[in-house]
Amino acid sequence: MRYNQLGRTGLFVSELCLGTMTFGGRGFWKVVGEQEQPLVDDIVKRSLEAGVNFIDTADVYSEGLSEKMLGVALENLGVARKDVVIATKAFGRVGEGPNDMGASRGHLMDAVEASLERLKLDHIDLYQIHGFDRVTPIDETLRALDDLVSRGLVRYFGVSNWGAWHIMKALGISEQRGYARVATVQSYYSIAGRDLEREIAPMAADQGVGVMVWSPLAGGLLADKQNADGTRRGSFDFPPVDRDRAERCIVAMREVAKAREVSVARVALAWVRSRPWVTSTIIGAKTLEQLEDNLAATTLDLTEAEITALDSASALPQEYPGWMFERQGGTRVPAPK
């Protein structure tokens, strides 16, 4: 297990992050997973044994039950607080009231206290805004997050599912006003869905924002199961994927998987892991067997030839202004150091 610097912070996190969306199964989230506490404890324990020190959850997962079960698991296992980096998120609806969602100061102040109570913690290592709020001004959200950092309730904060321009605006406001800055962005990315490379990845690399990848197996599609109903896609067809491109990626990955005697899912995770700007890849598993296969991706280093073949099969179609960048400046590259 490798440990990467979390953005420009001094915190180091494991290259794999344990996702907890499958914990609980309350309400809508039943379609994602229905893990009960004994299995949750086993998954957390095995992940920690494998070197994972980074765990991600959210207040909306199973209507708060995911956070509760994670807190119980950490308590049951006697995990030292300093040995684990806990990330959670706020934004989605958690009640019936008009202010029970969003990124307003009012909601975030309530949401962080509720998450801390469920997690049985006195602070959250990484607090993330789960979506872009088109109503709340970014400066209001940033001031609230800065206050949470000052109060010691949150160590660092990040965003999820924001656009590159949203993040740049936030960084500019923080720089101007002396607020704590966005440390991370959590985004969808997989070999079958490389849109992140157009704007967000270059911005993150330039600005020192850590990238956390969610759904690296595209909702189970890249697990290449014989029975599609055996994956999450069977009941929850998300995230959106171009099926023709995905199939080309799977065909290319099958060749690598066969040559290496590993699963296609492991190849898909190894490909994401090979991207130099990816800080941590979020994995989630319904069984310990799935977890073991995902964890084993840390030992699979793809060759240059394998990466080239997979990159070719999964290449994004050209899009403006990217194709103009290549046309006008493709030969203008920095001199080797």
C-alpha positions as CSV (number, residue, x, y, z in Angstrom):
1,M,0.0,0.0,0.0
2,R,1.4,3.4,-1.0
3,Y,0.5,6.6,0.9
4,N,0.0,9.8,-1.0
5,Q,0.0,13.4,0.1
6,L,-3.6,14.7,0.4
7,G,-3.5,17.8,-1.9
8,R,-1.2,20.4,-0.5
9,T,-1.8,19.3,3.1
10,G,0.7,17.5,5.2
11,L,-1.6,14.6,5.6
12,F,-0.9,11.2,3.9
13,V,-3.6,8.8,2.9
14,S,-3.6,5.3,1.5
15,E,-3.9,5.0,-2.3
16,L,-7.1,3.0,-1.7
17,C,-9.9,4.5,0.3
18,L,-12.7,2.3,1.8
19,G,-16.1,3.5,0.7
20,T,-19.1,2.8,3.0
21,M,-22.0,3.4,0.7
22,T,-22.9,-0.3,1.1
23,F,-23.2,-0.1,4.9
24,G,-26.8,-0.3,6.2
25,G,-29.2,-0.5,3.3
26,R,-31.8,1.9,4.7
27,G,-34.3,3.6,2.3
28,F,-33.1,4.1,-1.3
29,W,-29.6,2.9,-0.4
30,K,-30.9,-0.7,-0.1
31,V,-30.2,-1.0,-3.9
32,V,-26.5,-0.3,-3.2
33,G,-25.9,-2.7,-0.3
34,E,-27.4,-4.0,2.9
35,Q,-24.4,-4.9,5.1
36,E,-25.1,-5.4,8.7
37,Q,-22.7,-4.6,11.6
38,P,-20.8,-7.9,11.8
39,L,-19.8,-7.7,8.1
40,V,-19.1,-4.0,8.4
41,D,-16.7,-4.7,11.2
42,D,-15.0,-7.4,9.2
43,I,-14.6,-5.2,6.1
44,V,-13.2,-2.3,8.1
45,K,-10.8,-4.7,10.0
46,R,-9.5,-6.3,6.8
47,S,-9.1,-2.9,5.1
48,L,-7.0,-1.6,8.0
49,E,-5.0,-4.8,8.1
50,A,-4.2,-4.3,4.4
51,G,-2.9,-0.8,5.1
52,V,-5.9,1.3,4.2
53,N,-6.0,4.3,6.6
54,F,-8.6,6.3,4.7
55,I,-12.4,5.8,5.0
56,D,-15.1,7.8,3.2
57,T,-18.8,8.1,4.1
58,A,-21.6,10.6,3.8
59,D,-24.5,11.8,5.9
60,V,-27.0,10.7,3.3
61,Y,-25.7,7.1,2.9
62,S,-28.5,4.9,4.3
63,E,-30.0,8.0,5.9
64,G,-27.2,8.4,8.4
65,L,-26.9,4.7,9.2
66,S,-23.6,4.3,7.3
67,E,-21.9,6.9,9.5
68,K,-23.3,5.2,12.6
69,M,-22.1,1.8,11.6
70,L,-18.7,3.1,10.8
71,G,-18.5,4.7,14.2
72,V,-19.5,1.5,15.9
73,A,-17.0,-0.5,13.8
74,L,-14.1,1.8,14.8
75,E,-15.2,1.5,18.4
76,N,-15.6,-2.3,18.3
77,L,-12.2,-2.7,16.7
78,G,-10.5,-0.4,19.1
79,V,-9.0,1.7,16.3
80,A,-6.7,4.5,17.5
81,R,-8.1,7.8,16.3
82,K,-4.7,9.0,15.0
83,D,-4.4,5.9,12.8
84,V,-7.4,6.5,10.6
85,V,-8.4,9.4,8.3
86,I,-12.2,9.8,8.3
87,A,-13.9,11.6,5.5
88,T,-17.6,12.4,5.3
89,K,-19.9,14.6,3.3
90,A,-22.8,17.0,3.6
91,F,-25.2,18.5,1.0
92,G,-27.9,16.0,0.3
93,R,-31.4,16.0,1.9
94,V,-31.4,14.7,5.4
95,G,-34.9,15.9,6.5
96,E,-38.2,17.3,5.4
97,G,-37.5,21.0,6.1
98,P,-36.5,23.5,3.4
99,N,-33.0,23.9,5.0
100,D,-32.3,20.2,5.5
101,M,-29.9,20.2,2.5
102,G,-27.5,22.3,0.6
103,A,-24.2,24.1,1.5
104,S,-25.5,27.0,3.4
105,R,-23.8,28.1,6.7
106,G,-27.0,27.1,8.6
107,H,-27.2,23.6,7.2
108,L,-23.4,22.8,7.4
109,M,-23.3,23.9,11.1
110,D,-26.1,21.5,11.9
111,A,-24.9,18.7,9.6
112,V,-21.3,18.6,11.0
113,E,-22.6,18.2,14.6
114,A,-25.0,15.4,13.5
115,S,-22.2,13.6,11.6
116,L,-19.8,13.8,14.6
117,E,-22.5,12.3,16.9
118,R,-23.2,9.4,14.5
119,L,-19.5,8.7,13.9
120,K,-18.8,9.0,17.7
121,L,-15.9,11.4,16.9
122,D,-14.7,14.8,18.1
123,H,-13.5,15.8,14.7
124,I,-13.7,15.0,11.0
125,D,-10.4,14.7,9.1
126,L,-11.9,15.6,5.7
127,Y,-15.3,17.3,5.4
128,Q,-16.6,17.4,1.8
129,I,-19.4,19.4,0.2
130,H,-21.2,16.5,-1.7
131,G,-22.5,18.6,-4.6
132,F,-22.5,22.1,-6.0
133,D,-25.1,24.4,-4.5
134,R,-26.5,26.7,-7.1
135,V,-28.3,28.8,-4.5
136,T,-25.7,29.4,-1.7
137,P,-22.9,31.8,-2.6
138,I,-19.5,30.0,-2.6
139,D,-18.1,32.6,-0.2
140,E,-20.8,31.7,2.4
141,T,-19.9,28.0,2.2
142,L,-16.2,28.7,2.4
143,R,-16.6,31.0,5.5
144,A,-18.6,28.3,7.2
145,L,-16.0,25.6,6.4
146,D,-13.2,27.9,7.5
147,D,-15.0,28.4,10.9
148,L,-15.4,24.7,11.3
149,V,-11.6,24.3,10.7
150,S,-10.9,27.1,13.3
151,R,-13.1,25.4,15.8
152,G,-11.3,22.1,15.4
153,L,-14.4,20.2,14.3
154,V,-12.9,19.7,10.8
155,R,-9.2,19.3,10.0
156,Y,-9.5,19.8,6.2
157,F,-12.3,20.2,3.7
158,G,-12.9,19.3,0.1
159,V,-15.7,19.2,-2.5
160,S,-17.4,16.5,-4.6
161,N,-18.9,16.7,-8.0
162,W,-17.9,20.3,-8.6
163,G,-16.7,21.7,-11.9
164,A,-13.2,23.0,-12.4
165,W,-14.4,26.6,-12.5
166,H,-16.3,26.2,-9.3
167,I,-13.1,25.0,-7.6
168,M,-10.9,27.8,-9.1
169,K,-13.5,30.3,-7.9
170,A,-13.3,28.8,-4.4
171,L,-9.5,28.9,-4.4
172,G,-9.5,32.5,-5.5
173,I,-11.9,33.5,-2.7
174,S,-9.9,31.6,-0.1
175,E,-6.7,33.2,-1.3
176,Q,-8.2,36.7,-1.2
177,R,-9.9,36.4,2.2
178,G,-7.4,34.2,4.0
179,Y,-9.7,31.2,4.4
180,A,-8.6,27.6,4.5
181,R,-8.6,26.3,1.0
182,V,-10.2,23.4,-0.8
183,A,-7.9,20.4,-0.3
184,T,-9.6,17.8,-2.4
185,V,-12.1,17.0,-5.1
186,Q,-14.0,13.7,-5.1
187,S,-15.1,12.9,-8.7
188,Y,-16.3,10.0,-10.8
189,Y,-13.6,8.6,-12.9
190,S,-13.0,5.2,-14.6
191,I,-11.4,3.8,-17.7
192,A,-14.8,3.9,-19.3
193,G,-15.5,7.5,-18.1
194,R,-12.5,9.7,-18.6
195,D,-14.2,13.1,-18.8
196,L,-12.4,14.2,-15.6
197,E,-9.2,14.5,-17.8
198,R,-10.6,17.5,-19.8
199,E,-10.7,20.2,-17.1
200,I,-10.7,18.9,-13.5
201,A,-7.6,16.7,-13.6
202,P,-5.4,19.5,-15.1
203,M,-6.8,22.0,-12.7
204,A,-6.1,19.7,-9.7
205,A,-2.6,19.0,-10.8
206,D,-1.8,22.7,-11.3
207,Q,-3.4,23.9,-8.1
208,G,-2.4,21.1,-5.8
209,V,-5.9,19.8,-5.2
210,G,-6.0,16.1,-4.3
211,V,-8.2,13.9,-6.4
212,M,-10.4,11.1,-4.9
213,V,-12.0,8.8,-7.4
214,W,-15.5,7.4,-6.8
215,S,-16.9,4.5,-8.8
216,P,-13.7,3.4,-10.5
217,L,-15.6,0.3,-11.7
218,A,-18.4,2.4,-13.2
219,G,-21.1,1.0,-10.8
220,G,-19.9,-2.5,-11.2
221,L,-20.0,-2.5,-15.0
222,L,-16.2,-2.9,-15.3
223,A,-16.2,-5.9,-13.0
224,D,-17.2,-7.8,-16.2
225,K,-19.7,-10.1,-14.5
226,Q,-21.4,-12.7,-16.6
227,N,-24.7,-11.7,-15.0
228,A,-25.3,-8.0,-15.1
229,D,-27.9,-8.4,-12.4
230,G,-25.1,-9.5,-10.1
231,T,-23.7,-6.0,-10.0
232,R,-25.1,-2.8,-8.7
233,R,-26.1,-1.9,-12.3
234,G,-28.8,-4.5,-12.1
235,S,-30.9,-2.3,-9.9
236,F,-29.2,1.1,-10.0
237,D,-27.9,2.0,-13.5
238,F,-25.5,4.7,-12.4
239,P,-23.2,6.4,-13.3
240,P,-24.1,7.1,-17.0
241,V,-21.7,5.2,-19.3
242,D,-21.3,5.0,-23.1
243,R,-21.9,1.2,-23.3
244,D,-20.0,0.9,-26.6
245,R,-16.9,2.6,-25.3
246,A,-17.2,0.6,-22.0
247,E,-17.3,-2.7,-24.0
248,R,-14.2,-1.8,-25.9
249,C,-12.5,-1.1,-22.6
250,I,-13.6,-4.4,-21.2
251,V,-12.3,-6.3,-24.2
252,A,-8.9,-4.6,-23.9
253,M,-8.8,-5.3,-20.1
254,R,-9.7,-8.9,-20.6
255,E,-6.5,-9.5,-22.5
256,V,-4.4,-7.9,-19.8
257,A,-6.4,-9.8,-17.1
258,K,-5.8,-13.1,-18.9
259,A,-2.1,-12.5,-19.3
260,R,-1.7,-11.5,-15.7
261,E,-4.1,-14.1,-14.3
262,V,-6.2,-11.5,-12.4
263,S,-9.7,-10.2,-12.6
264,V,-10.9,-7.5,-15.0
265,A,-11.9,-5.5,-12.0
266,R,-8.4,-5.5,-10.7
267,V,-7.1,-4.3,-14.0
268,A,-9.6,-1.5,-14.0
269,L,-8.5,-0.4,-10.5
270,A,-4.9,-0.7,-11.5
271,W,-5.4,1.6,-14.5
272,V,-7.0,4.3,-12.3
273,R,-4.2,3.8,-9.8
274,S,-1.6,4.4,-12.6
275,R,-2.8,8.0,-13.2
276,P,-0.2,10.3,-11.5
277,W,-2.8,12.9,-10.4
278,V,-5.0,10.4,-8.5
279,T,-4.6,10.7,-4.8
280,S,-6.8,7.9,-3.7
281,T,-9.3,5.5,-5.3
282,I,-12.5,4.7,-3.4
283,I,-13.4,1.0,-3.3
284,G,-16.6,-0.6,-2.0
285,A,-17.4,-4.2,-1.7
286,K,-20.5,-6.3,-0.8
287,T,-18.4,-9.3,0.3
288,L,-15.0,-9.9,1.8
289,E,-14.1,-11.8,-1.4
290,Q,-14.7,-8.6,-3.5
291,L,-12.8,-6.6,-1.0
292,E,-9.8,-8.9,-1.2
293,D,-9.7,-8.6,-5.0
294,N,-10.0,-4.8,-4.8
295,L,-7.2,-4.6,-2.3
296,A,-5.0,-6.8,-4.5
297,A,-5.0,-4.0,-7.1
298,T,-2.3,-2.3,-5.1
299,T,0.1,-5.1,-6.2
300,L,-0.7,-4.9,-9.9
301,D,1.6,-2.4,-11.7
302,L,0.7,-2.2,-15.3
303,T,3.5,-2.1,-17.9
304,E,3.9,0.8,-20.2
305,A,2.7,-1.3,-23.1
306,E,-0.4,-2.4,-21.2
307,I,-1.2,1.2,-20.2
308,T,-0.8,2.4,-23.8
309,A,-3.1,-0.3,-25.0
310,L,-5.8,0.5,-22.4
311,D,-5.4,4.2,-23.0
312,S,-5.9,3.7,-26.7
313,A,-9.1,1.6,-26.2
314,S,-10.6,4.1,-23.8
315,A,-9.4,7.4,-25.4
316,L,-11.8,10.3,-25.1
317,P,-13.2,11.7,-28.4
318,Q,-11.7,15.1,-29.2
319,E,-13.6,18.1,-28.0
320,Y,-13.1,21.8,-28.4
321,P,-10.9,23.6,-27.2
322,G,-8.7,20.6,-26.5
323,W,-8.2,19.7,-30.2
324,M,-7.2,23.3,-30.8
325,F,-4.7,23.2,-28.0
326,E,-3.0,20.2,-29.7
327,R,-3.1,21.8,-33.1
328,Q,-1.6,25.1,-32.0
329,G,0.7,24.1,-29.2
330,G,1.3,20.4,-29.5
331,T,5.0,20.8,-30.3
332,R,5.6,23.5,-27.6
333,V,6.6,21.4,-24.6
334,P,8.9,22.2,-21.7
335,A,12.5,21.3,-22.2
336,P,13.6,18.2,-20.3
337,K,15.2,19.0,-16.9
